[in-house]
Structures are given as C-alpha cells and as structure tokens.
Amino acid sequence: MLQPDPGPARGFPDLDRPELARGLAYVGGAWVAGARRASLSVTDPATGATLGEVARLDAADACAALEAAHGAWGAWAAMLPQDRGAILRRWFEAMREHREDLARIMTAEQGKPISEARGEIDYAASFLEFYAEEARRPNIEGITSHLPDAEVELWREPVGVAALITPWNFPSAMLTRKAGAALAAGCTVLAHPASQTPYSALALAELGERAGLPAGVFNVVTGDAPEIVGAWMQDSRVRAVSFTGSTRVGRLLYARGADTIKRLVLELGGHAPFLVFEDADMDRAVAEAVKAKFATSGQDCLGANRFLVARAVHDGFCARFAEAAAALRVGAGADDPDIGPLIDEAAVRKQEEHVRDALDRGARLLCGGARHRAGPLFYQPTVLADVPWDARIMHEETFGPVAAIAAFDTEAEAVARANDTEYGLVAYLHTQDPRRIYRASRAMRFGMVAVNRTKVTGAPIPFGGMKQSGLGREGSRLGLEAFTEVKYVCRDWA
C-alpha cells in the first residue's frame, strides 16, 4: 500500500523553495514512500556528503504507478490538444521561475558546474515550450482517395502509457525531452530517473503538479532500475519505452521489449570523432575541441573521444589544445569551475585504465593523467598524443575528461577511422573547404554532424544516432512519432 507524504527532503538548505527537494516518489498525483518504505541514499559527488534519502519503490509499486497512468490515459488523450499544450506551457514557465533552485539541486546531486546546470535547466525547459506548441499539430490528414466514392483520412493517435528511463548526466533535459513529446501526443508517463540523480526529476514532478498535470498523467518512480523497469517491460499496457543510457542496457531493453512489441526509442552510447584538417581555423578548432571534450566534465554521450588531426597541423594543435586543457579549473560544481567531479569511483577508475593502457601502448602524455587533489572523484583534464589505434580509448567510450589524439595523412583515412566504431551518434568536423565539408558529412555514418562548431542540439532538431548509438529521434516534430500510431480511415457514405 502506498504511503502518504511526510513532507519535502531537508538536504538542500540553500534553496529558495525547499519543497522542490522531494524525497518521495510521485504516483497517481500523490507523494508516496512505497509499500516497503525503503529508501536509497543520494550523495554529493564533490564532497561525498549524503544529500538525503529518496523512496526506493519496488515492482509492486511500479505496477501501481502503471495502474495510475493507464487509468488516467483515456481522459488525457481525449483532452483538447491545445489544453494539453497550455499545461505544458505553464510547466515551462514554472521551470523558468525556479531556474536557480533547479540548477542548485542538479549541481548538488550530479556535480556539474552551476553555470552548466543553469544552462541545462534552460535547455530542459525549452522542450516543454516547444511541445506545448507541437501538441496541436498532429492533425487529421486528408489524402486523395484511390477508391471511387470513398473518403480517406489518416489520424495520429497516442499509443498509450509511455515509460521514460533517464540518465544521471542530464537529469532534467532528458526527462523533459521525452516527457514533453509523450504528453503532447496524449500519452501518460511513467518516469524512472537514475538513482544517482532522482531529486531533479522529483522537482520537475512538483512543478508539473503545480502546472496542472492531472493525477496519474505524469509519475516519477524512484528505486532500483531492474526491478521497476523490469515490471514495466513485461506489461503489455506499456506501449512505448524511451531510454537514454548505455548501449549495453539498450540491448537488454530491446530484447525485453520484443515479447510485447513495444515502441522503442533508444539514445545510447557515443564515441565521437573530432576531425581537424590542415585548412581549419585553428583558433576555432582548439576552442571548440575544449568544449566538445570537457563539457559536463566529459560525461556526455556527445563528448569528443577521438581527435583525428591532419599531420601537417598535428603538433601545433596538440600543443595548443594541451595548454588550454591544463588551464581548466577543477573543483566543486557550486564554485562554478570548468571541470567538476565524476559521478562515482567506477568512472574515475575508467579514466585511469584508459590512460594507463594508452601510455603502455606508446602514447604521449601532454597534460593531466591522474586524479586531482580536489577530491577522490575528481580527475585532471588529460590530453594524450600519438595514441595508437589499438588502444582501448580509441574503441571504448571514456565518459570523462581524457582526450586522445592521433594524426592522419589523407581525407579517406580520416573518414575511415571516424567510421571505425560501433557507435554513430555525432561527429565533429573542422575544415574550410566546402567540398570536403560535403564529402565528409555524407561519408561519415553518424546521426548528427557538427561542422566548425560544437553546440548543435536544441528542441527543434531531431537528436539521435545510427548503428549502436540507438533507434529513433528525440526533439523536433519527429520526437512525437514514437508516441503516436497512424490510423487509416476509409469511409463510404453510401
């Protein structure tokens, strides 16, 4: 039996509105502790201090949340789309109003610099604003009939209950990008946030409730992913699943979804190449390389891992990039450094393993290469040159502040190496030759290509990858497709 809400969590003393730091799950319009009244601890990765305890729901609670979402679906789907959009708009406005508190919550539990957290809140809110407008656009479409005396229409209808599984590195943006589209389409939502960063999702639930989301339409179920998501994957009432996370887990969900033929959107791993040709604007290339590698402390599926640099400019690029990396400030996110902590000890060990492996194989260490004195989960911004192609870092996602550089001699070699990966999320390309831009952009097998810049994402664009970087697209009007079915109606008036 679900329990009543004892009040907000107390681990965030600097918030203007402490009630945004909820310690309970949000199910069926109520704040609940779950039948077992179990909890999980959430810690600040910068200090190791416990921020608070969050409800750890189980499979039975997950099924109760599904009952609530399924029960609310009919009325939500029948609501006028402009009325659904108005609620999303109020939710967007609430996020903007409480931007600073939401950013503080995120920095405390995720560790990212506070300026990056503020940027993520703006980014996250933009999806609610975008889908508030898109809610009214999946209209009935009339097409020319192929039959005499018949009228033909195509309708877009919501698929039903959507399960959204979000990661710890972008705990607000990944939730609103998914939920905005699902809710605009007329689906109800089951959200499961990562256990490292549940407070950000619960704060959004608080604001969504204030914005007027009806009970059961948006549910946040905290706890252990295998137990909660496992219950949803085997239930046929969950018609769509959207997941952002590792390719390994994506494969598991892909297999589990087969039994009930669920719609799947999978935003999985990345291993982005960053190509610098001899004609590149070197000032821009170095500046954008720093952004592409070290944003979110390197914990970003869009982060550049493999820097492939034309041999003619290789040494100069390496020197300037290493100098810029070494100058980055490392510290607690609340102090607004350039680099914050990594999420846990396993993440730090992965940096150490990749650096050690590359050096053992002949790479040169240009800067960094060790833990930072700021604390046990901090790692120095690191640049490796002359990294051989058989090094692990050239084939595995590092997800941290370690950059690996290798030289190339020809355009064909650079493109071939860029494509030599199971991943295909984003590629970065720096050149001023318009013909090369066209050739390389067409030849690289990635869902997104950034030319002479790093930032390319936003609510109006379709985010997604090729190969084992995932299925489907999020954001843009294409983000609605996973949450709608096309119904064909052929009508004869005779």
SEMAR-718708 format. One line per field, with one value per residue (C-alpha): residue in three letters; residue number from 1; chain; y negated, x, z negated. Coordinates in Angstrom, 3 decimals. Layout:
res	ALA	...
n	NUM	...
chain	A	...
north	Y	...
east	X	...
up	Z	...
! end
This chain:
res	MET	LEU	GLN	PRO	ASP	PRO	GLY	PRO	ALA	ARG	GLY	PHE	PRO	ASP	LEU	ASP	ARG	PRO	GLU	LEU	ALA	ARG	GLY	LEU	ALA	TYR	VAL	GLY	GLY	ALA	TRP	VAL	ALA	GLY	ALA	ARG	ARG	ALA	SER	LEU	SER	VAL	THR	ASP	PRO	ALA	THR	GLY	ALA	THR	LEU	GLY	GLU	VAL	ALA	ARG	LEU	ASP	ALA	ALA	ASP	ALA	CYS	ALA	ALA	LEU	GLU	ALA	ALA	HIS	GLY	ALA	TRP	GLY	ALA	TRP	ALA	ALA	MET	LEU	PRO	GLN	ASP	ARG	GLY	ALA	ILE	LEU	ARG	ARG	TRP	PHE	GLU	ALA	MET	ARG	GLU	HIS	ARG	GLU	ASP	LEU	ALA	ARG	ILE	MET	THR	ALA	GLU	GLN	GLY	LYS	PRO	ILE	SER	GLU	ALA	ARG	GLY	GLU	ILE	ASP	TYR	ALA	ALA	SER	PHE	LEU	GLU	PHE	TYR	ALA	GLU	GLU	ALA	ARG	ARG	PRO	ASN	ILE	GLU	GLY	ILE	THR	SER	HIS	LEU	PRO	ASP	ALA	GLU	VAL	GLU	LEU	TRP	ARG	GLU	PRO	VAL	GLY	VAL	ALA	ALA	LEU	ILE	THR	PRO	TRP	ASN	PHE	PRO	SER	ALA	MET	LEU	THR	ARG	LYS	ALA	GLY	ALA	ALA	LEU	ALA	ALA	GLY	CYS	THR	VAL	LEU	ALA	HIS	PRO	ALA	SER	GLN	THR	PRO	TYR	SER	ALA	LEU	ALA	LEU	ALA	GLU	LEU	GLY	GLU	ARG	ALA	GLY	LEU	PRO	ALA	GLY	VAL	PHE	ASN	VAL	VAL	THR	GLY	ASP	ALA	PRO	GLU	ILE	VAL	GLY	ALA	TRP	MET	GLN	ASP	SER	ARG	VAL	ARG	ALA	VAL	SER	PHE	THR	GLY	SER	THR	ARG	VAL	GLY	ARG	LEU	LEU	TYR	ALA	ARG	GLY	ALA	ASP	THR	ILE	LYS	ARG	LEU	VAL	LEU	GLU	LEU	GLY	GLY	HIS	ALA	PRO	PHE	LEU	VAL	PHE	GLU	ASP	ALA	ASP	MET	ASP	ARG	ALA	VAL	ALA	GLU	ALA	VAL	LYS	ALA	LYS	PHE	ALA	THR	SER	GLY	GLN	ASP	CYS	LEU	GLY	ALA	ASN	ARG	PHE	LEU	VAL	ALA	ARG	ALA	VAL	HIS	ASP	GLY	PHE	CYS	ALA	ARG	PHE	ALA	GLU	ALA	ALA	ALA	ALA	LEU	ARG	VAL	GLY	ALA	GLY	ALA	ASP	ASP	PRO	ASP	ILE	GLY	PRO	LEU	ILE	ASP	GLU	ALA	ALA	VAL	ARG	LYS	GLN	GLU	GLU	HIS	VAL	ARG	ASP	ALA	LEU	ASP	ARG	GLY	ALA	ARG	LEU	LEU	CYS	GLY	GLY	ALA	ARG	HIS	ARG	ALA	GLY	PRO	LEU	PHE	TYR	GLN	PRO	THR	VAL	LEU	ALA	ASP	VAL	PRO	TRP	ASP	ALA	ARG	ILE	MET	HIS	GLU	GLU	THR	PHE	GLY	PRO	VAL	ALA	ALA	ILE	ALA	ALA	PHE	ASP	THR	GLU	ALA	GLU	ALA	VAL	ALA	ARG	ALA	ASN	ASP	THR	GLU	TYR	GLY	LEU	VAL	ALA	TYR	LEU	HIS	THR	GLN	ASP	PRO	ARG	ARG	ILE	TYR	ARG	ALA	SER	ARG	ALA	MET	ARG	PHE	GLY	MET	VAL	ALA	VAL	ASN	ARG	THR	LYS	VAL	THR	GLY	ALA	PRO	ILE	PRO	PHE	GLY	GLY	MET	LYS	GLN	SER	GLY	LEU	GLY	ARG	GLU	GLY	SER	ARG	LEU	GLY	LEU	GLU	ALA	PHE	THR	GLU	VAL	LYS	TYR	VAL	CYS	ARG	ASP	TRP	ALA
n	1	2	3	4	5	6	7	8	9	10	11	12	13	14	15	16	17	18	19	20	21	22	23	24	25	26	27	28	29	30	31	32	33	34	35	36	37	38	39	40	41	42	43	44	45	46	47	48	49	50	51	52	53	54	55	56	57	58	59	60	61	62	63	64	65	66	67	68	69	70	71	72	73	74	75	76	77	78	79	80	81	82	83	84	85	86	87	88	89	90	91	92	93	94	95	96	97	98	99	100	101	102	103	104	105	106	107	108	109	110	111	112	113	114	115	116	117	118	119	120	121	122	123	124	125	126	127	128	129	130	131	132	133	134	135	136	137	138	139	140	141	142	143	144	145	146	147	148	149	150	151	152	153	154	155	156	157	158	159	160	161	162	163	164	165	166	167	168	169	170	171	172	173	174	175	176	177	178	179	180	181	182	183	184	185	186	187	188	189	190	191	192	193	194	195	196	197	198	199	200	201	202	203	204	205	206	207	208	209	210	211	212	213	214	215	216	217	218	219	220	221	222	223	224	225	226	227	228	229	230	231	232	233	234	235	236	237	238	239	240	241	242	243	244	245	246	247	248	249	250	251	252	253	254	255	256	257	258	259	260	261	262	263	264	265	266	267	268	269	270	271	272	273	274	275	276	277	278	279	280	281	282	283	284	285	286	287	288	289	290	291	292	293	294	295	296	297	298	299	300	301	302	303	304	305	306	307	308	309	310	311	312	313	314	315	316	317	318	319	320	321	322	323	324	325	326	327	328	329	330	331	332	333	334	335	336	337	338	339	340	341	342	343	344	345	346	347	348	349	350	351	352	353	354	355	356	357	358	359	360	361	362	363	364	365	366	367	368	369	370	371	372	373	374	375	376	377	378	379	380	381	382	383	384	385	386	387	388	389	390	391	392	393	394	395	396	397	398	399	400	401	402	403	404	405	406	407	408	409	410	411	412	413	414	415	416	417	418	419	420	421	422	423	424	425	426	427	428	429	430	431	432	433	434	435	436	437	438	439	440	441	442	443	444	445	446	447	448	449	450	451	452	453	454	455	456	457	458	459	460	461	462	463	464	465	466	467	468	469	470	471	472	473	474	475	476	477	478	479	480	481	482	483	484	485	486	487	488	489	490	491	492	493	494
chain	A	A	A	A	A	A	A	A	A	A	A	A	A	A	A	A	A	A	A	A	A	A	A	A	A	A	A	A	A	A	A	A	A	A	A	A	A	A	A	A	A	A	A	A	A	A	A	A	A	A	A	A	A	A	A	A	A	A	A	A	A	A	A	A	A	A	A	A	A	A	A	A	A	A	A	A	A	A	A	A	A	A	A	A	A	A	A	A	A	A	A	A	A	A	A	A	A	A	A	A	A	A	A	A	A	A	A	A	A	A	A	A	A	A	A	A	A	A	A	A	A	A	A	A	A	A	A	A	A	A	A	A	A	A	A	A	A	A	A	A	A	A	A	A	A	A	A	A	A	A	A	A	A	A	A	A	A	A	A	A	A	A	A	A	A	A	A	A	A	A	A	A	A	A	A	A	A	A	A	A	A	A	A	A	A	A	A	A	A	A	A	A	A	A	A	A	A	A	A	A	A	A	A	A	A	A	A	A	A	A	A	A	A	A	A	A	A	A	A	A	A	A	A	A	A	A	A	A	A	A	A	A	A	A	A	A	A	A	A	A	A	A	A	A	A	A	A	A	A	A	A	A	A	A	A	A	A	A	A	A	A	A	A	A	A	A	A	A	A	A	A	A	A	A	A	A	A	A	A	A	A	A	A	A	A	A	A	A	A	A	A	A	A	A	A	A	A	A	A	A	A	A	A	A	A	A	A	A	A	A	A	A	A	A	A	A	A	A	A	A	A	A	A	A	A	A	A	A	A	A	A	A	A	A	A	A	A	A	A	A	A	A	A	A	A	A	A	A	A	A	A	A	A	A	A	A	A	A	A	A	A	A	A	A	A	A	A	A	A	A	A	A	A	A	A	A	A	A	A	A	A	A	A	A	A	A	A	A	A	A	A	A	A	A	A	A	A	A	A	A	A	A	A	A	A	A	A	A	A	A	A	A	A	A	A	A	A	A	A	A	A	A	A	A	A	A	A	A	A	A	A	A	A	A	A	A	A	A	A	A	A	A	A	A	A	A	A	A	A	A	A	A	A	A	A	A	A	A	A	A	A	A	A	A	A	A	A	A	A	A	A	A	A	A	A	A	A	A	A	A	A	A	A	A	A	A	A	A	A	A	A	A	A	A
north	0.000	-3.413	-5.752	-9.460	-12.207	-13.263	-16.457	-17.614	-16.395	-18.541	-18.070	-21.294	-24.257	-26.831	-26.520	-29.414	-26.859	-23.820	-21.941	-21.347	-18.821	-15.977	-12.704	-10.650	-9.221	-10.779	-8.311	-8.958	-12.578	-11.710	-11.760	-8.211	-6.170	-2.783	0.339	1.300	-2.252	-1.547	-4.292	-4.946	-7.467	-10.264	-11.785	-14.867	-13.575	-16.639	-16.002	-12.541	-14.031	-12.494	-14.856	-12.820	-9.645	-9.016	-6.442	-3.072	-1.637	1.995	3.933	3.854	0.076	-0.149	1.763	-0.594	-3.508	-1.766	-1.342	-5.077	-6.006	-3.606	-4.829	-8.459	-7.858	-7.965	-11.390	-12.829	-11.535	-12.937	-16.404	-19.071	-19.264	-22.999	-22.342	-19.791	-22.379	-25.023	-22.757	-22.149	-25.896	-26.517	-23.798	-25.552	-28.852	-27.211	-25.846	-29.284	-30.811	-28.285	-28.025	-28.750	-26.190	-23.525	-24.239	-24.029	-20.681	-19.364	-20.555	-19.034	-15.558	-15.401	-17.567	-19.674	-23.317	-25.572	-27.563	-24.319	-23.324	-26.626	-26.026	-22.570	-23.926	-26.391	-23.576	-21.286	-23.947	-24.609	-21.138	-21.864	-25.166	-23.503	-20.623	-22.967	-24.297	-20.943	-19.447	-20.900	-19.909	-16.120	-16.833	-14.613	-14.405	-14.019	-12.228	-11.674	-8.509	-5.635	-4.222	-5.563	-7.013	-6.775	-9.365	-8.627	-10.096	-9.443	-10.050	-10.239	-8.832	-8.396	-4.905	-4.795	-4.620	-5.582	-4.531	-7.005	-5.923	-8.783	-9.027	-10.823	-13.078	-15.238	-14.513	-17.333	-17.720	-14.038	-13.879	-16.917	-15.972	-12.655	-13.717	-16.845	-14.787	-11.955	-14.263	-16.460	-13.354	-12.376	-9.622	-9.301	-8.911	-6.604	-8.150	-6.332	-8.620	-7.358	-6.555	-8.973	-11.967	-11.467	-14.880	-16.700	-14.537	-14.859	-18.647	-18.598	-16.483	-19.099	-21.836	-19.711	-19.209	-22.978	-23.472	-21.364	-17.904	-15.664	-12.828	-9.784	-11.607	-12.079	-9.673	-9.540	-6.138	-6.069	-2.930	-0.136	-0.101	3.688	4.138	1.147	1.162	4.957	4.783	2.291	4.165	7.298	5.479	5.000	1.800	0.005	-0.697	-2.864	-2.943	-5.735	-5.136	-7.196	-5.375	-2.761	-0.572	2.492	1.675	0.594	4.074	5.607	3.363	4.075	7.796	7.397	5.241	7.953	10.008	7.230	5.440	2.097	-1.099	-1.843	-4.996	-4.253	-7.048	-5.081	-5.459	-7.699	-7.695	-10.942	-11.655	-15.220	-15.764	-18.688	-19.217	-21.290	-24.191	-24.508	-27.768	-26.655	-29.154	-27.949	-24.279	-24.419	-26.384	-24.022	-20.978	-22.108	-22.466	-19.139	-17.236	-18.842	-19.993	-18.123	-17.018	-14.799	-12.864	-13.416	-11.000	-13.850	-14.301	-14.019	-10.994	-10.562	-13.608	-12.932	-15.723	-16.250	-15.562	-18.994	-20.747	-17.920	-19.173	-22.718	-21.577	-19.220	-21.929	-24.482	-22.003	-20.651	-24.181	-25.029	-21.790	-22.273	-25.742	-24.471	-24.994	-21.889	-21.998	-21.568	-22.470	-25.073	-27.089	-27.114	-25.601	-24.318	-20.690	-19.145	-15.686	-12.456	-10.641	-7.745	-5.743	-3.434	-6.448	-7.591	-4.107	-4.015	-7.182	-5.632	-2.389	-4.131	-6.419	-3.578	-1.400	-4.189	-5.018	-1.344	-1.206	-4.193	-7.296	-10.525	-12.310	-16.051	-17.083	-15.593	-11.841	-11.462	-12.163	-15.759	-16.966	-18.452	-15.085	-11.357	-11.708	-14.453	-13.701	-16.077	-17.277	-14.974	-15.052	-12.102	-12.381	-9.727	-7.336	-4.062	-2.719	0.450	-1.495	-0.943	-4.639	-4.562	-2.000	-2.467	-5.428	-7.089	-9.325	-11.572	-14.391	-12.412	-13.307	-11.003	-12.474	-10.687	-12.023	-11.201	-11.725	-11.696	-12.566	-8.985	-7.744	-10.269	-9.340	-5.609	-5.950	-8.112	-5.391	-2.576	-2.256	-0.544	-3.955	-6.624	-9.483	-12.657	-13.621	-16.933	-18.282	-21.283	-22.438	-25.489	-23.568	-23.412	-20.378	-18.499	-19.501	-17.942	-14.796	-14.089	-14.913	-12.465	-9.760	-9.705	-7.280	-9.437	-10.732	-14.266	-16.136	-19.399	-21.463	-24.082	-24.206	-22.074	-23.026	-21.628	-20.354	-22.056	-21.440	-21.898	-19.357	-15.536	-14.141	-10.593	-8.285	-5.447	-1.921	-1.005	-4.580	-3.950	-3.959	-6.805	-10.533	-12.876	-16.541	-18.219	-17.100	-13.698	-13.220	-12.712	-9.703	-7.101	-8.138	-8.079	-5.495	-6.190	-5.108	-4.899	-5.517	-4.742	-5.965	-5.328	-7.415	-5.117
east	0.000	1.332	2.068	1.272	3.826	5.691	6.989	9.988	13.551	15.851	19.237	19.258	19.470	20.321	17.074	14.660	11.830	12.903	9.743	11.269	13.680	11.225	12.310	9.321	8.154	5.224	2.497	-1.103	-0.909	0.399	3.824	4.483	7.080	6.150	4.853	8.222	9.053	12.621	14.997	18.180	20.855	21.822	25.284	27.104	29.935	32.053	32.123	30.728	28.152	24.687	22.088	19.135	17.124	14.753	11.975	13.024	9.923	9.637	7.961	4.566	4.786	5.847	2.713	0.617	2.116	1.240	-2.342	-2.477	-1.003	-3.241	-6.305	-5.517	-4.749	-8.279	-9.124	-5.692	-5.825	-9.356	-8.366	-8.212	-4.587	-4.447	-5.430	-2.628	-0.319	-1.435	-0.411	2.983	3.357	2.650	5.166	7.758	7.048	7.397	10.795	11.941	10.635	12.507	15.584	18.114	16.734	16.543	20.162	21.304	19.581	21.237	24.715	24.403	23.435	25.183	28.256	28.272	29.354	26.461	26.634	26.272	23.358	21.622	22.179	20.657	17.562	17.077	17.607	15.213	12.516	12.776	11.371	8.236	7.825	8.381	5.969	3.374	3.106	3.504	0.638	-1.920	-0.139	-0.624	-3.818	-6.020	-4.560	-6.756	-5.313	-6.576	-8.645	-7.650	-11.208	-14.418	-16.984	-14.591	-13.036	-9.631	-8.082	-5.033	-5.315	-2.481	-3.452	-1.439	-0.061	-0.935	1.351	4.994	7.871	10.761	14.132	16.559	20.305	22.279	24.372	21.456	18.767	16.384	16.834	16.495	13.245	11.589	12.748	10.950	8.001	7.234	6.752	4.850	2.459	1.889	0.974	-1.635	0.314	0.618	4.076	5.967	9.378	12.266	15.237	18.754	19.330	22.287	20.118	16.467	15.915	15.946	13.108	11.102	11.462	10.024	7.128	6.426	6.340	4.272	1.692	1.543	1.160	-2.000	-0.950	-3.859	-3.266	-1.711	-0.643	2.978	4.510	8.088	9.025	12.337	14.237	16.266	16.024	15.976	13.011	10.969	11.708	11.506	7.900	7.040	8.808	6.728	3.382	1.614	-0.073	3.263	3.230	6.334	9.700	12.244	15.672	18.857	21.916	24.484	24.393	24.668	21.423	19.807	20.385	18.687	15.655	15.499	15.293	12.819	10.514	10.088	7.605	5.015	6.174	6.803	7.723	11.347	13.407	16.988	19.520	22.666	26.426	28.624	32.276	32.511	35.385	36.706	38.385	40.751	42.006	45.026	42.864	40.859	40.651	42.996	41.810	38.257	39.238	41.085	38.327	35.626	37.726	37.808	34.013	33.473	35.691	35.333	31.707	29.942	33.449	33.483	30.423	28.376	27.384	28.115	31.612	34.502	36.677	38.920	40.720	41.955	44.259	45.941	49.652	50.611	48.930	49.082	51.907	50.596	47.077	48.351	50.389	47.579	44.900	47.010	47.771	44.057	43.161	45.807	44.415	40.906	39.786	38.763	36.532	33.108	30.236	28.860	32.084	31.447	34.714	35.352	35.533	33.519	33.689	32.928	29.807	31.410	34.553	33.966	34.026	37.383	38.854	37.834	39.860	42.860	42.547	42.245	45.204	47.388	46.512	47.262	50.609	51.589	50.952	53.169	51.003	52.489	51.019	50.753	48.927	46.991	46.917	46.000	43.359	43.008	43.728	40.198	38.857	38.576	36.116	37.996	40.259	42.680	41.873	44.089	45.443	47.195	49.030	50.232	47.584	47.770	44.628	44.637	44.391	41.164	40.346	40.110	37.300	35.574	33.583	35.685	32.966	35.418	37.959	40.521	41.236	43.077	44.798	46.119	47.451	46.119	47.515	44.535	40.861	39.941	41.969	40.343	36.819	37.559	38.912	35.971	33.587	35.580	33.274	30.047	28.711	27.231	25.825	27.740	30.880	32.763	34.414	36.728	37.661	37.023	36.783	33.077	33.626	35.318	32.504	30.011	32.055	32.916	29.450	27.921	30.521	30.517	27.989	26.662	23.203	24.492	27.455	28.725	30.793	33.157	31.172	30.226	26.738	24.119	21.330	18.045	14.321	13.627	16.230	15.961	18.503	19.661	22.257	22.997	24.280	24.531	24.028	20.315	16.937	14.568	14.836	14.029	13.169	11.619	8.318	9.933	10.057	6.281	6.415	7.329	4.315	1.675	0.030	-1.223	-4.821	-6.142	-9.891	-11.599	-15.194	-18.036	-21.168	-23.369
up	0.000	0.913	-1.988	-2.480	-2.034	-5.214	-3.527	-1.488	-1.958	-4.127	-2.457	-0.405	-2.809	-0.111	1.852	2.013	2.207	0.134	1.078	4.523	2.956	2.598	1.038	2.130	5.409	7.259	8.221	9.169	8.065	4.562	2.912	1.757	-0.101	1.337	-0.354	-1.859	-2.953	-1.829	-0.716	1.218	0.336	2.704	2.294	3.499	5.754	4.942	1.187	0.602	-1.791	-1.877	-0.448	-1.591	-1.286	1.612	1.693	3.111	4.715	5.800	8.595	6.887	6.571	10.219	11.164	9.020	10.925	14.178	12.992	12.288	15.668	17.554	15.676	16.487	20.148	21.590	20.218	21.053	24.635	25.051	23.791	26.468	27.654	27.027	23.407	23.029	24.577	22.092	19.195	20.785	21.232	17.534	16.666	18.818	17.082	13.665	14.643	15.708	12.480	10.329	12.552	9.817	7.357	10.063	11.026	7.393	6.961	10.107	9.161	5.693	6.886	10.278	9.672	12.840	12.598	11.615	14.864	16.826	14.591	15.300	18.997	18.715	16.976	19.837	22.330	20.461	20.248	23.993	24.739	22.738	24.559	27.941	27.360	25.883	29.431	31.182	29.144	31.555	34.770	35.220	37.159	39.255	42.742	45.776	48.809	52.304	52.391	54.645	54.480	56.055	53.630	50.674	48.401	46.917	43.779	41.640	37.905	35.389	32.019	28.798	28.229	24.516	21.490	22.111	19.833	19.787	18.367	17.887	17.112	14.413	16.653	17.887	15.292	16.247	20.001	20.817	18.867	20.428	23.927	23.577	21.430	23.444	26.597	24.906	23.078	26.121	28.107	25.497	23.728	19.983	18.484	16.148	15.460	13.827	13.060	12.406	8.741	8.587	9.556	8.560	6.963	10.305	11.627	8.431	8.532	12.055	10.811	8.132	10.765	13.139	10.415	9.873	13.625	13.620	14.779	13.743	11.286	12.952	16.122	15.010	12.491	11.152	9.759	7.895	6.920	8.485	12.271	12.842	10.512	11.634	15.346	15.425	14.260	16.965	19.746	19.234	19.102	22.426	21.195	21.529	25.241	25.656	23.920	24.279	22.761	22.626	21.353	22.233	25.328	23.080	21.263	24.522	25.931	22.892	23.258	26.978	26.234	23.367	25.478	28.090	26.066	26.066	29.258	27.596	29.383	28.524	28.634	27.604	27.161	26.428	26.277	28.358	29.362	31.279	33.658	33.911	37.293	37.845	41.405	42.381	43.638	40.404	38.489	35.725	33.125	33.568	33.756	30.429	28.699	29.968	29.087	25.457	25.470	27.217	24.800	21.394	21.092	18.273	17.205	20.304	19.075	22.203	24.954	27.378	25.954	28.404	27.636	30.666	32.057	35.581	36.764	40.133	39.777	41.121	38.172	35.641	33.422	33.267	32.440	29.730	28.044	28.032	27.001	24.138	22.949	22.924	21.137	18.458	17.727	16.943	13.364	11.404	8.345	6.759	9.058	6.660	7.149	10.919	12.159	15.684	14.548	11.730	10.163	11.955	10.873	8.953	8.288	11.253	13.579	12.195	12.491	16.147	16.814	15.092	17.049	20.417	19.728	18.477	21.473	23.970	22.349	22.245	25.996	26.759	26.381	25.022	22.016	22.723	19.538	16.641	16.303	12.628	10.012	8.957	5.446	5.230	4.066	4.749	7.649	9.480	12.440	14.118	17.648	19.684	23.229	24.881	28.210	30.668	29.397	31.359	32.972	30.870	27.583	25.652	25.648	29.438	29.283	25.924	24.663	21.944	20.460	18.687	19.171	21.210	24.854	27.265	30.364	33.448	36.757	40.223	43.703	46.065	46.012	46.820	43.847	41.512	42.555	42.383	38.850	37.825	39.014	37.391	34.389	33.422	32.409	34.657	32.606	33.525	35.428	35.363	38.498	38.846	42.337	44.511	47.793	48.788	50.992	48.154	45.794	48.202	48.872	45.251	43.924	46.391	45.799	42.003	40.514	37.708	36.942	36.398	37.885	36.386	38.832	37.395	34.158	31.168	29.998	32.362	30.124	29.284	29.084	32.840	34.039	34.216	31.757	32.363	33.795	36.171	35.621	31.925	30.790	30.839	32.525	33.271	32.721	29.853	30.080	33.143	34.612	35.203	31.445	31.452	33.754	31.137	29.067	31.802	34.017	37.532	38.064	41.622	42.053	45.362	45.321	47.742	47.284	49.376
! end
